[in-house]
Amino acid sequence: MSGRKLLLVTTVIILVAVILFAKWVLHDGLSAKASPSWAEIFVARNSRRLSIPAAAKEQKNPVADSTDVQRDARLHFADHCAVCHGNDGSGDTMMGRGLYPKPPDLRAERTQKLADGELFWIIENGVRFTGMPAFGGSGDHGGETDSWKLVRFIRHLPQLTAQERLEMERYNPKGPEEREEERQEDEFFDGKTPQPSEKMEHHHH
């Protein structure tokens, strides 16, 4: 084969490879819906473990467990964490199912066997290459004390009661329609005649 033909064949092969790669990236490769490769599965399963510094394991929880601590953490979790993790910590939520890797089941041994300091580190710093953000330093997070309280709550998740879950549902982030429905329910139980809000009236018009 002449040098000219070899160059042409090589160019065609490279172009085909580039086109196939682009197709893979645009249609499947970076989609959370696509079946992950063995390499992605390995990275996803080990990213949490590999991201935690060894010193974190030695940190002890300075917040003593109590009924008040559990309630504070439970409601904080409902407002900040449940959208991905679910009130029960299962990760079986609309948001969680759309993530890759999926949020871990916080009740499972894989999470429960982590040291308190490791759980604290994850809450504060997040986990790269996953959907877990860093809450440390964020404006709506109450600082390290809240993170340590959340560690106490994560330990309690396997024993979460139906009553506790019901309480959490009222603190889950809500859309405008859910908030309006809740307002009308409160007015009803207060003995008032529920009145539609101005926004709802405008919507109906």
GROMACS elastic network, one bead per residue, 0.5 to 0.9 nm:
[ bonds ]
;  ai    aj funct       b0    kb
    1     4     6  0.81790   500
    1     5     6  0.62667   500
    1     6     6  0.63537   500
    2     5     6  0.53132   500
    2     6     6  0.61879   500
    2     7     6  0.86240   500
    3     6     6  0.50316   500
    3     7     6  0.61042   500
    3     8     6  0.85869   500
    4     7     6  0.52143   500
    4     8     6  0.62945   500
    4     9     6  0.87884   500
    5     9     6  0.61347   500
    5    10     6  0.84863   500
    6     9     6  0.51617   500
    6    10     6  0.60331   500
    6    11     6  0.84556   500
    7    10     6  0.51170   500
    7    11     6  0.60445   500
    7    12     6  0.86175   500
    8    11     6  0.50937   500
    8    12     6  0.62139   500
    8    13     6  0.86796   500
    9    12     6  0.51003   500
    9    13     6  0.61787   500
    9    14     6  0.86344   500
   10    13     6  0.51368   500
   10    14     6  0.61910   500
   10    15     6  0.86007   500
   11    14     6  0.51693   500
   11    15     6  0.61357   500
   11    16     6  0.86311   500
   12    15     6  0.50749   500
   12    16     6  0.61220   500
   12    17     6  0.85421   500
   13    16     6  0.51625   500
   13    17     6  0.61331   500
   13    18     6  0.86083   500
   14    17     6  0.50479   500
   14    18     6  0.61154   500
   14    19     6  0.85972   500
   15    18     6  0.50694   500
   15    19     6  0.61258   500
   15    20     6  0.85849   500
   16    19     6  0.50819   500
   16    20     6  0.60918   500
   16    21     6  0.84700   500
   17    20     6  0.51624   500
   17    21     6  0.60251   500
   17    22     6  0.85064   500
   18    21     6  0.50754   500
   18    22     6  0.60483   500
   18    23     6  0.85349   500
   19    22     6  0.50989   500
   19    23     6  0.61242   500
   19    24     6  0.85949   500
   20    23     6  0.50376   500
   20    24     6  0.61467   500
   20    25     6  0.86517   500
   21    24     6  0.50429   500
   21    25     6  0.61835   500
   21    26     6  0.85467   500
   21    29     6  0.86938   500
   22    25     6  0.51184   500
   22    26     6  0.59517   500
   22    27     6  0.83392   500
   22    29     6  0.89961   500
   23    26     6  0.51978   500
   23    27     6  0.58029   500
   23    28     6  0.76587   500
   23    29     6  0.83720   500
   24    27     6  0.54515   500
   24    28     6  0.51618   500
   24    29     6  0.50453   500
   24    30     6  0.81364   500
   25    28     6  0.57118   500
   25    30     6  0.56377   500
   25    31     6  0.80372   500
   26    29     6  0.68064   500
   26    30     6  0.71960   500
   26    31     6  0.82095   500
   27    30     6  0.77194   500
   27    31     6  0.72283   500
   27    34     6  0.87547   500
   28    31     6  0.52924   500
   28    32     6  0.83349   500
   28    33     6  0.76832   500
   28    34     6  0.54510   500
   28    35     6  0.83518   500
   29    32     6  0.84514   500
   29    34     6  0.67743   500
   29    35     6  0.87406   500
   29    36     6  0.82790   500
   30    33     6  0.86540   500
   30    34     6  0.76637   500
   31    34     6  0.54597   500
   31    35     6  0.87728   500
   31   100     6  0.88066   500
   32    35     6  0.79688   500
   32    36     6  0.82020   500
   32    98     6  0.67896   500
   32    99     6  0.62853   500
   32   100     6  0.53978   500
   32   101     6  0.81224   500
   33    36     6  0.85606   500
   33    98     6  0.75846   500
   33    99     6  0.86333   500
   33   100     6  0.81441   500
   36    39     6  0.79101   500
   36    40     6  0.57414   500
   36    41     6  0.63103   500
   36   100     6  0.88131   500
   37    40     6  0.51935   500
   37    41     6  0.62884   500
   37    42     6  0.86745   500
   38    41     6  0.50572   500
   38    42     6  0.61736   500
   38    43     6  0.86923   500
   39    42     6  0.51341   500
   39    43     6  0.62502   500
   39    44     6  0.85807   500
   40    43     6  0.51301   500
   40    44     6  0.59760   500
   40    45     6  0.84927   500
   40   101     6  0.88766   500
   41    44     6  0.51341   500
   41    45     6  0.60601   500
   41    46     6  0.84979   500
   41   101     6  0.80967   500
   42    45     6  0.53363   500
   42    46     6  0.61511   500
   42    47     6  0.82909   500
   43    46     6  0.52665   500
   43    47     6  0.55202   500
   43   129     6  0.84698   500
   44    47     6  0.53427   500
   44    48     6  0.76802   500
   44   100     6  0.80306   500
   44   101     6  0.57911   500
   44   102     6  0.89153   500
   44   129     6  0.74708   500
   44   130     6  0.73842   500
   45    48     6  0.71010   500
   45    49     6  0.80259   500
   45   101     6  0.79486   500
   46    49     6  0.52889   500
   46    50     6  0.58944   500
   46    51     6  0.83770   500
   47    50     6  0.51516   500
   47    51     6  0.58732   500
   47    52     6  0.87912   500
   47   127     6  0.70699   500
   47   128     6  0.71764   500
   47   129     6  0.72397   500
   47   130     6  0.79834   500
   48    51     6  0.53280   500
   48    52     6  0.67084   500
   48   122     6  0.79581   500
   48   126     6  0.88237   500
   48   127     6  0.59010   500
   48   128     6  0.79557   500
   48   130     6  0.85236   500
   49    52     6  0.58212   500
   49    53     6  0.88319   500
   50    53     6  0.77654   500
   51   122     6  0.85867   500
   51   126     6  0.89680   500
   51   127     6  0.65894   500
   51   128     6  0.74778   500
   52    55     6  0.84073   500
   52    56     6  0.68757   500
   52    57     6  0.85169   500
   52   118     6  0.65631   500
   52   121     6  0.69838   500
   52   122     6  0.72696   500
   52   127     6  0.84395   500
   53    56     6  0.56742   500
   53    57     6  0.78698   500
   53   118     6  0.82044   500
   53   121     6  0.85019   500
   54    57     6  0.59771   500
   54    58     6  0.79344   500
   54   118     6  0.86401   500
   55    58     6  0.56522   500
   55    59     6  0.73167   500
   55   117     6  0.84409   500
   55   118     6  0.87763   500
   56    59     6  0.55188   500
   56    60     6  0.89823   500
   56   115     6  0.81357   500
   56   116     6  0.84284   500
   56   118     6  0.52495   500
   56   119     6  0.86651   500
   56   120     6  0.81448   500
   56   121     6  0.65653   500
   57    60     6  0.82307   500
   57   114     6  0.79729   500
   57   115     6  0.54825   500
   57   116     6  0.71122   500
   57   117     6  0.50192   500
   57   118     6  0.53540   500
   57   119     6  0.88365   500
   58   115     6  0.78520   500
   58   116     6  0.84926   500
   58   117     6  0.63862   500
   58   118     6  0.84554   500
   59    62     6  0.89044   500
   59   115     6  0.82041   500
   59   116     6  0.70429   500
   59   118     6  0.79036   500
   59   120     6  0.87199   500
   60    63     6  0.89847   500
   60   115     6  0.85327   500
   60   116     6  0.64722   500
   60   117     6  0.60480   500
   61    64     6  0.74636   500
   61   116     6  0.63087   500
   61   117     6  0.69696   500
   61   120     6  0.84783   500
   61   148     6  0.62100   500
   61   149     6  0.86330   500
   61   151     6  0.81307   500
   61   152     6  0.84732   500
   62   145     6  0.83577   500
   62   148     6  0.73681   500
   63    69     6  0.82344   500
   63   145     6  0.71790   500
   63   148     6  0.62877   500
   63   149     6  0.65924   500
   63   152     6  0.82807   500
   64    69     6  0.79060   500
   64   149     6  0.85393   500
   64   152     6  0.84839   500
   65    68     6  0.83049   500
   65    69     6  0.61251   500
   65    70     6  0.70547   500
   65   149     6  0.79664   500
   65   152     6  0.65366   500
   65   153     6  0.89580   500
   66    69     6  0.51216   500
   66    70     6  0.61345   500
   66    71     6  0.86239   500
   67    70     6  0.51615   500
   67    71     6  0.62285   500
   67    72     6  0.86925   500
   68    71     6  0.51399   500
   68    72     6  0.61350   500
   68    73     6  0.85437   500
   69    72     6  0.51818   500
   69    73     6  0.61072   500
   69    74     6  0.83939   500
   69   149     6  0.61844   500
   69   150     6  0.87945   500
   69   152     6  0.79073   500
   69   153     6  0.82889   500
   70    73     6  0.51978   500
   70    74     6  0.58650   500
   70    75     6  0.86252   500
   70   149     6  0.71214   500
   70   150     6  0.81421   500
   70   152     6  0.68989   500
   70   153     6  0.58042   500
   70   156     6  0.82506   500
   71    75     6  0.61892   500
   71    76     6  0.84268   500
   71   153     6  0.84954   500
   71   164     6  0.87435   500
   72    75     6  0.55076   500
   72    76     6  0.61317   500
   72    77     6  0.85505   500
   72   146     6  0.83358   500
   72   149     6  0.75932   500
   72   150     6  0.86191   500
   73    77     6  0.58883   500
   73    78     6  0.84561   500
   73   146     6  0.70194   500
   73   147     6  0.84659   500
   73   148     6  0.88876   500
   73   149     6  0.54292   500
   73   150     6  0.51089   500
   73   151     6  0.84296   500
   73   152     6  0.76956   500
   73   153     6  0.59284   500
   73   154     6  0.89574   500
   74    77     6  0.51336   500
   74    78     6  0.62045   500
   74    79     6  0.87752   500
   74    87     6  0.85560   500
   74   149     6  0.88702   500
   74   150     6  0.75754   500
   74   153     6  0.63647   500
   74   164     6  0.80465   500
   74   165     6  0.88729   500
   74   167     6  0.88909   500
   74   168     6  0.68599   500
   75    79     6  0.62553   500
   75    80     6  0.86058   500
   75   167     6  0.80561   500
   75   168     6  0.58751   500
   75   170     6  0.89084   500
   75   171     6  0.62443   500
   75   172     6  0.83187   500
   76    79     6  0.52029   500
   76    80     6  0.59881   500
   76    81     6  0.76498   500
   76   141     6  0.87186   500
   76   146     6  0.81587   500
   76   150     6  0.79038   500
   76   168     6  0.89585   500
   76   171     6  0.81940   500
   77    80     6  0.52657   500
   77    82     6  0.60256   500
   77    87     6  0.75149   500
   77   150     6  0.70739   500
   77   153     6  0.83207   500
   77   168     6  0.82759   500
   77   171     6  0.89425   500
   77   172     6  0.86899   500
   78    81     6  0.59701   500
   78    83     6  0.77564   500
   78    86     6  0.79478   500
   78    87     6  0.59925   500
   78   165     6  0.89652   500
   78   168     6  0.53841   500
   78   169     6  0.70498   500
   78   170     6  0.83939   500
   78   171     6  0.56775   500
   78   172     6  0.50799   500
   78   173     6  0.79169   500
   79    82     6  0.66482   500
   79    83     6  0.78706   500
   79   168     6  0.81727   500
   79   171     6  0.55492   500
   79   173     6  0.58104   500
   80    83     6  0.71205   500
   80    84     6  0.89417   500
   80   140     6  0.89090   500
   80   141     6  0.85086   500
   80   172     6  0.79566   500
   80   173     6  0.80606   500
   81    84     6  0.61042   500
   81    85     6  0.59749   500
   81    86     6  0.73897   500
   81    87     6  0.80565   500
   81    89     6  0.88593   500
   81   172     6  0.89982   500
   82    88     6  0.79775   500
   82    89     6  0.73035   500
   82    91     6  0.81370   500
   82    93     6  0.82764   500
   82   168     6  0.89975   500
   82   172     6  0.70823   500
   82   173     6  0.88557   500
   83    86     6  0.59071   500
   83    87     6  0.80882   500
   83    91     6  0.87160   500
   83    93     6  0.68725   500
   83    94     6  0.80207   500
   83    95     6  0.64618   500
   83    96     6  0.75889   500
   83   172     6  0.75535   500
   83   173     6  0.77559   500
   84    89     6  0.87413   500
   84    91     6  0.59767   500
   84    92     6  0.77582   500
   84    93     6  0.59996   500
   84    94     6  0.75926   500
   84    95     6  0.52787   500
   84    97     6  0.83089   500
   84    99     6  0.87043   500
   84   103     6  0.69503   500
   84   131     6  0.88117   500
   85    88     6  0.74965   500
   85    90     6  0.59859   500
   85    92     6  0.68211   500
   85    93     6  0.67974   500
   85    95     6  0.85014   500
   85    96     6  0.65219   500
   85   103     6  0.63113   500
   85   104     6  0.78013   500
   85   105     6  0.76468   500
   85   106     6  0.78781   500
   86    89     6  0.50905   500
   86    90     6  0.59363   500
   86    91     6  0.53346   500
   86    92     6  0.62470   500
   86    93     6  0.58316   500
   86    96     6  0.82011   500
   87    90     6  0.77738   500
   87    91     6  0.86185   500
   87   157     6  0.89414   500
   87   165     6  0.63008   500
   87   168     6  0.67167   500
   87   169     6  0.75269   500
   87   172     6  0.84510   500
   88    91     6  0.80052   500
   88    92     6  0.89819   500
   88   105     6  0.89271   500
   88   106     6  0.83774   500
   88   107     6  0.81141   500
   88   157     6  0.64603   500
   88   158     6  0.81316   500
   88   160     6  0.70034   500
   88   165     6  0.70483   500
   89    92     6  0.81075   500
   89   103     6  0.89998   500
   89   104     6  0.82157   500
   89   105     6  0.58564   500
   89   106     6  0.50757   500
   89   107     6  0.63047   500
   89   154     6  0.79087   500
   89   157     6  0.66683   500
   89   158     6  0.85505   500
   90    93     6  0.81876   500
   90   103     6  0.80742   500
   90   104     6  0.71712   500
   90   106     6  0.62156   500
   90   107     6  0.68742   500
   90   108     6  0.85803   500
   91    94     6  0.89883   500
   91    95     6  0.86451   500
   91    96     6  0.55622   500
   91    97     6  0.75857   500
   91   102     6  0.72594   500
   91   103     6  0.52190   500
   91   104     6  0.61872   500
   91   105     6  0.56489   500
   91   106     6  0.77338   500
   92    95     6  0.83163   500
   92    96     6  0.60035   500
   92    97     6  0.63494   500
   92   102     6  0.87808   500
   92   103     6  0.82176   500
   92   105     6  0.83590   500
   93    97     6  0.59143   500
   93    98     6  0.85025   500
   94    97     6  0.53619   500
   94    98     6  0.64970   500
   95    98     6  0.52729   500
   95    99     6  0.66682   500
   96    99     6  0.53552   500
   96   100     6  0.83244   500
   96   101     6  0.89211   500
   96   102     6  0.58799   500
   96   103     6  0.59187   500
   96   131     6  0.88102   500
   97   100     6  0.79365   500
   97   102     6  0.62695   500
   97   103     6  0.81152   500
   98   101     6  0.89570   500
   98   102     6  0.75375   500
   99   102     6  0.51843   500
   99   103     6  0.73840   500
   99   130     6  0.80062   500
   99   131     6  0.66637   500
  100   103     6  0.79303   500
  100   129     6  0.89766   500
  100   130     6  0.68575   500
  100   131     6  0.74882   500
  101   104     6  0.84330   500
  101   129     6  0.83880   500
  101   130     6  0.60701   500
  101   131     6  0.75490   500
  102   130     6  0.82133   500
  102   131     6  0.81563   500
  103   106     6  0.83729   500
  103   130     6  0.83705   500
  103   131     6  0.76487   500
  103   132     6  0.79380   500
  104   107     6  0.86181   500
  104   108     6  0.80820   500
  104   110     6  0.84851   500
  104   111     6  0.76068   500
  105   108     6  0.55198   500
  105   109     6  0.88431   500
  105   110     6  0.83576   500
  105   111     6  0.74175   500
  106   109     6  0.81588   500
  106   110     6  0.80412   500
  106   111     6  0.55326   500
  106   112     6  0.69419   500
  106   154     6  0.67731   500
  106   155     6  0.86555   500
  106   157     6  0.73654   500
  106   158     6  0.83107   500
  107   110     6  0.83948   500
  107   111     6  0.68390   500
  107   112     6  0.64789   500
  107   154     6  0.74731   500
  107   155     6  0.78746   500
  107   156     6  0.85121   500
  107   157     6  0.58293   500
  107   158     6  0.50865   500
  107   159     6  0.88749   500
  108   111     6  0.57442   500
  108   112     6  0.61140   500
  108   113     6  0.85649   500
  108   158     6  0.79861   500
  109   113     6  0.56222   500
  109   114     6  0.84824   500
  110   113     6  0.58579   500
  110   114     6  0.71903   500
  111   114     6  0.55208   500
  111   115     6  0.89315   500
  111   119     6  0.81815   500
  111   154     6  0.89382   500
  112   115     6  0.79125   500
  112   119     6  0.89750   500
  112   154     6  0.78951   500
  112   155     6  0.67222   500
  114   117     6  0.81201   500
  114   118     6  0.60522   500
  114   119     6  0.65611   500
  115   118     6  0.51668   500
  115   119     6  0.64918   500
  115   120     6  0.86852   500
  116   119     6  0.52323   500
  116   120     6  0.61614   500
  116   121     6  0.86228   500
  116   148     6  0.81725   500
  116   151     6  0.64445   500
  116   152     6  0.83556   500
  116   155     6  0.89579   500
  117   121     6  0.60865   500
  117   122     6  0.86941   500
  117   148     6  0.86748   500
  117   151     6  0.86508   500
  118   121     6  0.50454   500
  118   122     6  0.63158   500
  118   123     6  0.87778   500
  119   122     6  0.52000   500
  119   123     6  0.63695   500
  119   124     6  0.87090   500
  119   147     6  0.87890   500
  119   148     6  0.86237   500
  119   150     6  0.88580   500
  119   151     6  0.62686   500
  119   154     6  0.86735   500
  120   123     6  0.52276   500
  120   124     6  0.61718   500
  120   125     6  0.84850   500
  120   144     6  0.83331   500
  120   147     6  0.60281   500
  120   148     6  0.61195   500
  120   150     6  0.80843   500
  120   151     6  0.63281   500
  121   124     6  0.51541   500
  121   125     6  0.57754   500
  121   126     6  0.75914   500
  121   147     6  0.87587   500
  122   125     6  0.52711   500
  122   127     6  0.64240   500
  122   132     6  0.81951   500
  122   133     6  0.87467   500
  122   134     6  0.74800   500
  122   135     6  0.88520   500
  123   126     6  0.57161   500
  123   127     6  0.86816   500
  123   132     6  0.82067   500
  123   133     6  0.78324   500
  123   134     6  0.62454   500
  123   135     6  0.59698   500
  123   136     6  0.71732   500
  123   147     6  0.63373   500
  123   148     6  0.89178   500
  123   150     6  0.83555   500
  123   151     6  0.85607   500
  124   133     6  0.84322   500
  124   134     6  0.52544   500
  124   137     6  0.78838   500
  124   143     6  0.86049   500
  124   144     6  0.75448   500
  124   147     6  0.68696   500
  125   128     6  0.89408   500
  125   132     6  0.87947   500
  125   133     6  0.71538   500
  125   135     6  0.65365   500
  125   136     6  0.61742   500
  126   130     6  0.84055   500
  126   131     6  0.83684   500
  126   132     6  0.51022   500
  126   135     6  0.70463   500
  126   136     6  0.85475   500
  127   130     6  0.58880   500
  127   131     6  0.75197   500
  127   132     6  0.54454   500
  127   133     6  0.67343   500
  127   134     6  0.74789   500
  128   131     6  0.78727   500
  128   132     6  0.74560   500
  128   133     6  0.81474   500
  129   132     6  0.84132   500
  130   133     6  0.81308   500
  134   137     6  0.81305   500
  134   138     6  0.79129   500
  135   138     6  0.54230   500
  135   139     6  0.87396   500
  135   140     6  0.86859   500
  135   141     6  0.64672   500
  135   143     6  0.82991   500
  135   147     6  0.83106   500
  136   139     6  0.88658   500
  136   141     6  0.72685   500
  136   142     6  0.87015   500
  136   143     6  0.63771   500
  136   144     6  0.71073   500
  136   147     6  0.81198   500
  137   140     6  0.87234   500
  137   141     6  0.72263   500
  137   142     6  0.84579   500
  137   143     6  0.65736   500
  137   144     6  0.87196   500
  138   141     6  0.54917   500
  138   142     6  0.81534   500
  138   143     6  0.79568   500
  139   142     6  0.75791   500
  139   143     6  0.86882   500
  140   143     6  0.88447   500
  141   144     6  0.86369   500
  141   146     6  0.71331   500
  141   147     6  0.83323   500
  142   145     6  0.69129   500
  142   146     6  0.53889   500
  142   147     6  0.78904   500
  143   146     6  0.56536   500
  143   147     6  0.66957   500
  144   148     6  0.62394   500
  144   149     6  0.86021   500
  145   148     6  0.51677   500
  145   149     6  0.62204   500
  145   150     6  0.86622   500
  146   150     6  0.61850   500
  146   151     6  0.87356   500
  147   150     6  0.50212   500
  147   151     6  0.64407   500
  147   152     6  0.89329   500
  148   151     6  0.50473   500
  148   152     6  0.66430   500
  148   153     6  0.88962   500
  149   152     6  0.51086   500
  149   153     6  0.64392   500
  149   154     6  0.87847   500
  150   154     6  0.60995   500
  150   155     6  0.86182   500
  151   154     6  0.50883   500
  151   155     6  0.64048   500
  151   156     6  0.88078   500
  152   155     6  0.52618   500
  152   156     6  0.65567   500
  153   157     6  0.62719   500
  154   157     6  0.51494   500
  154   158     6  0.81131   500
  155   158     6  0.71931   500
  155   159     6  0.85759   500
  156   159     6  0.55502   500
  156   160     6  0.62946   500
  157   161     6  0.87531   500
  160   163     6  0.84189   500
  160   164     6  0.65192   500
  160   165     6  0.71427   500
  161   164     6  0.52025   500
  161   165     6  0.63878   500
  161   166     6  0.87204   500
  162   165     6  0.50956   500
  162   166     6  0.61956   500
  162   167     6  0.87273   500
  163   166     6  0.50746   500
  163   167     6  0.63325   500
  163   168     6  0.87241   500
  164   167     6  0.51227   500
  164   168     6  0.62771   500
  164   169     6  0.88534   500
  165   168     6  0.50098   500
  165   169     6  0.63840   500
  166   169     6  0.52916   500
  166   170     6  0.72375   500
  167   170     6  0.57734   500
  167   171     6  0.73327   500
  168   171     6  0.52548   500
  168   172     6  0.64802   500
  169   172     6  0.52369   500
  169   173     6  0.87409   500
  170   173     6  0.83813   500
  170   174     6  0.87816   500
  171   174     6  0.82779   500
  174   177     6  0.79993   500
  174   178     6  0.57990   500
  174   179     6  0.61840   500
  175   178     6  0.54266   500
  175   179     6  0.62938   500
  175   180     6  0.87418   500
  176   179     6  0.51469   500
  176   180     6  0.61384   500
  176   181     6  0.86471   500
  177   180     6  0.50965   500
  177   181     6  0.61779   500
  177   182     6  0.85908   500
  177   200     6  0.86228   500
  178   181     6  0.50988   500
  178   182     6  0.61493   500
  178   183     6  0.86207   500
  179   182     6  0.50514   500
  179   183     6  0.61602   500
  179   184     6  0.87277   500
  180   183     6  0.50220   500
  180   184     6  0.62928   500
  180   185     6  0.86384   500
  180   196     6  0.80474   500
  180   197     6  0.74688   500
  180   200     6  0.83901   500
  181   184     6  0.52224   500
  181   185     6  0.62414   500
  181   186     6  0.87208   500
  182   185     6  0.50351   500
  182   186     6  0.62248   500
  182   187     6  0.87118   500
  183   186     6  0.51326   500
  183   187     6  0.63072   500
  183   188     6  0.86777   500
  183   194     6  0.82130   500
  184   187     6  0.50674   500
  184   188     6  0.61694   500
  184   189     6  0.87276   500
  184   193     6  0.83703   500
  184   194     6  0.50372   500
  184   195     6  0.69527   500
  184   196     6  0.76312   500
  185   188     6  0.50424   500
  185   189     6  0.62900   500
  185   190     6  0.85901   500
  185   194     6  0.74706   500
  186   189     6  0.52193   500
  186   190     6  0.61387   500
  186   191     6  0.87843   500
  186   192     6  0.86865   500
  186   194     6  0.84464   500
  187   191     6  0.64270   500
  187   192     6  0.51289   500
  187   193     6  0.66597   500
  187   194     6  0.55364   500
  187   195     6  0.83245   500
  188   191     6  0.52539   500
  188   192     6  0.52927   500
  188   193     6  0.60528   500
  188   194     6  0.58552   500
  189   192     6  0.73381   500
  190   193     6  0.88829   500
  191   194     6  0.89210   500
  192   195     6  0.86592   500
  196   199     6  0.81020   500
  196   200     6  0.60671   500
  196   201     6  0.64203   500
  197   200     6  0.52080   500
  197   201     6  0.62931   500
  197   202     6  0.86325   500
  198   201     6  0.50700   500
  198   202     6  0.60743   500
  198   203     6  0.84945   500
  199   202     6  0.51006   500
  199   203     6  0.60938   500
  199   204     6  0.87239   500
  200   204     6  0.62932   500
  200   205     6  0.87184   500
  201   204     6  0.52132   500
  201   205     6  0.63155   500
  202   205     6  0.51192   500
